[in-house]
Amino acid sequence: MSDLISAMDVNSPSIYAAFGSKEELFREAVALYRATEGGRIWGAMTTAPSARAAMETVLRVSAVEFTRPRKPRGCLIVLGALNADDGNEAVRRELQELRAENITMLLRRLKRGVAEGELPNGPDWRAIATFYITVQQGMSIQARDGASRKALLAVADCAMAAWDGLVSCGRDEGSL
């Protein structure tokens, strides 16, 4: 909070008058982050011409966003408030819900691919969406630890090399 007050050249009462609490300030920061950095990742995914392209777009745009110069590395939604204490349990839970929404967005895109005949009915699409989100979240952690954009793009390439094997794994017809 002291860093923010210093960077904004305001005093504590002004921050609290504007936002009410640290928690509300954090929520506003998350909303802005989702509309900007997150918007570039997920917006590109929704306009991709295929489910495969959507998955690749999420990973490749994440690699770029997570390593932008003069920006904090990684993803605020992934890295913010992972460990709860008495002071941040509500925020941790909200970020957990946002991460779950990301899986849901990928799952919807995969199901759309099935409905459009692009993808087969049968694979465990939730597991596949979770796999790709896990890769993306790991890329965020790697970025925070200093991984280069080139290294993260290589991770994206490796994850996409698994695509054909993942989408060809059959399951019961009721898996959707």
C-alpha positions as CSV (number, residue, x, y, z in Angstrom):
1,M,0.0,0.0,0.0
2,S,2.9,2.4,0.8
3,D,4.4,1.8,-2.7
4,L,1.1,2.6,-4.3
5,I,0.6,5.8,-2.2
6,S,4.1,6.8,-3.2
7,A,3.7,6.0,-6.9
8,M,0.4,7.9,-7.0
9,D,1.7,10.8,-4.9
10,V,-1.4,10.8,-2.7
11,N,-2.0,10.1,0.9
12,S,-3.7,7.2,2.6
13,P,-7.0,8.9,3.3
14,S,-7.3,9.8,-0.4
15,I,-6.9,6.1,-1.4
16,Y,-9.4,4.9,1.2
17,A,-11.9,7.7,0.2
18,A,-11.7,6.5,-3.5
19,F,-11.8,2.8,-2.9
20,G,-13.0,2.2,0.7
21,S,-10.5,-0.6,1.5
22,K,-7.4,-2.4,0.3
23,E,-9.7,-5.2,-0.9
24,E,-11.8,-2.9,-3.0
25,L,-8.7,-1.4,-4.5
26,F,-7.4,-4.8,-5.4
27,R,-10.8,-5.7,-7.0
28,E,-10.6,-2.6,-9.1
29,A,-7.0,-3.5,-10.1
30,V,-8.2,-7.0,-11.1
31,A,-11.1,-5.6,-13.2
32,L,-8.7,-3.3,-15.0
33,Y,-6.2,-6.2,-15.5
34,R,-9.0,-8.4,-17.0
35,A,-10.1,-5.7,-19.4
36,T,-6.6,-5.0,-20.6
37,E,-4.0,-7.8,-20.4
38,G,-6.6,-10.5,-19.9
39,G,-8.7,-9.0,-22.7
40,R,-5.9,-9.5,-25.1
41,I,-5.5,-13.2,-24.2
42,W,-9.1,-14.2,-24.1
43,G,-10.4,-11.8,-26.7
44,A,-8.0,-13.3,-29.3
45,M,-9.2,-16.8,-28.2
46,T,-12.8,-16.1,-29.0
47,T,-12.1,-14.9,-32.5
48,A,-9.7,-17.8,-33.5
49,P,-11.0,-19.8,-36.5
50,S,-10.7,-23.2,-34.8
51,A,-10.5,-24.8,-31.4
52,R,-6.9,-25.7,-32.0
53,A,-6.1,-22.1,-33.0
54,A,-8.0,-20.8,-30.0
55,M,-5.9,-23.0,-27.6
56,E,-2.6,-22.0,-29.4
57,T,-3.6,-18.3,-29.3
58,V,-4.3,-18.5,-25.5
59,L,-0.8,-19.9,-24.9
60,R,1.1,-17.7,-27.4
61,V,-0.6,-14.5,-26.4
62,S,0.0,-15.4,-22.7
63,A,3.7,-15.8,-23.4
64,V,3.8,-12.3,-24.9
65,E,1.6,-10.7,-22.2
66,F,3.5,-12.4,-19.4
67,T,6.8,-11.0,-20.6
68,R,6.0,-7.5,-21.6
69,P,8.8,-5.0,-20.9
70,R,8.3,-2.7,-17.9
71,K,5.3,-4.7,-16.7
72,P,5.0,-7.1,-13.8
73,R,5.8,-10.6,-15.2
74,G,3.2,-13.3,-15.1
75,C,-0.5,-13.1,-14.5
76,L,-2.2,-11.3,-11.7
77,I,-5.2,-13.7,-11.7
78,V,-2.8,-16.7,-11.4
79,L,-0.3,-15.2,-9.0
80,G,-2.4,-12.9,-6.8
81,A,-3.4,-14.2,-3.4
82,L,-2.8,-17.9,-3.8
83,N,-2.2,-18.3,-0.1
84,A,-5.0,-17.2,2.1
85,D,-4.8,-15.8,5.5
86,D,-7.4,-14.0,7.6
87,G,-6.9,-10.8,5.6
88,N,-7.3,-12.1,2.1
89,E,-9.5,-15.2,2.0
90,A,-12.3,-13.4,0.1
91,V,-9.9,-12.1,-2.5
92,R,-8.2,-15.5,-2.8
93,R,-11.6,-17.1,-3.4
94,E,-12.6,-14.5,-6.0
95,L,-9.3,-15.1,-7.9
96,Q,-9.9,-18.9,-7.7
97,E,-13.4,-18.3,-9.3
98,L,-11.8,-16.3,-12.1
99,R,-9.3,-19.0,-12.8
100,A,-12.2,-21.5,-12.9
101,E,-13.9,-19.3,-15.4
102,N,-10.9,-19.5,-17.7
103,I,-11.3,-23.3,-17.8
104,T,-15.0,-22.8,-18.6
105,M,-14.2,-20.5,-21.5
106,L,-11.8,-23.0,-23.0
107,L,-14.3,-25.8,-22.4
108,R,-17.0,-23.8,-24.2
109,R,-14.7,-23.3,-27.2
110,L,-13.9,-27.0,-27.3
111,K,-17.6,-28.0,-27.1
112,R,-18.3,-25.5,-29.9
113,G,-15.7,-27.4,-32.0
114,V,-17.5,-30.6,-31.3
115,A,-20.9,-29.1,-32.2
116,E,-19.5,-27.7,-35.5
117,G,-18.0,-31.0,-36.4
118,E,-14.4,-29.8,-36.1
119,L,-13.6,-32.0,-33.1
120,P,-14.7,-35.6,-32.3
121,N,-17.2,-36.4,-29.6
122,G,-15.6,-38.6,-27.1
123,P,-12.5,-37.0,-25.5
124,D,-12.6,-35.6,-21.9
125,W,-12.9,-32.0,-23.0
126,R,-12.9,-30.7,-19.4
127,A,-9.6,-32.5,-18.8
128,I,-8.1,-31.1,-22.0
129,A,-9.2,-27.5,-21.1
130,T,-7.8,-28.0,-17.6
131,F,-4.5,-29.3,-19.1
132,Y,-4.1,-26.2,-21.3
133,I,-5.0,-23.9,-18.4
134,T,-2.5,-25.6,-16.2
135,V,0.2,-25.1,-18.9
136,Q,-0.8,-21.4,-19.1
137,Q,-0.7,-21.0,-15.4
138,G,2.7,-22.6,-15.2
139,M,3.9,-20.2,-17.9
140,S,2.8,-17.4,-15.6
141,I,4.9,-18.8,-12.7
142,Q,7.8,-19.3,-15.1
143,A,7.5,-15.7,-16.3
144,R,7.5,-14.5,-12.7
145,D,10.7,-16.5,-12.1
146,G,12.3,-14.8,-15.1
147,A,11.7,-17.1,-18.1
148,S,12.1,-15.3,-21.4
149,R,9.4,-14.9,-24.0
150,K,11.3,-17.3,-26.2
151,A,11.2,-19.9,-23.5
152,L,7.5,-19.5,-22.9
153,L,6.7,-19.6,-26.6
154,A,8.7,-22.9,-26.7
155,V,6.5,-24.2,-23.9
156,A,3.4,-23.2,-25.9
157,D,4.8,-25.1,-28.9
158,C,5.4,-28.2,-26.8
159,A,1.8,-28.0,-25.4
160,M,0.4,-27.7,-28.9
161,A,2.4,-30.7,-30.0
162,A,0.2,-32.7,-27.6
163,W,-3.0,-31.5,-29.3
164,D,-3.5,-34.3,-31.8
165,G,-3.0,-37.0,-29.2
166,L,-5.3,-35.3,-26.7
167,V,-8.2,-34.8,-29.1
168,S,-8.0,-38.3,-30.4
169,C,-8.4,-40.0,-27.0
170,G,-11.8,-41.5,-26.9
171,R,-14.2,-41.8,-24.0
172,D,-17.8,-42.6,-23.5
173,E,-20.2,-40.7,-25.8
174,G,-21.7,-39.0,-22.8
175,S,-18.5,-37.2,-21.8
176,L,-19.7,-33.8,-22.9
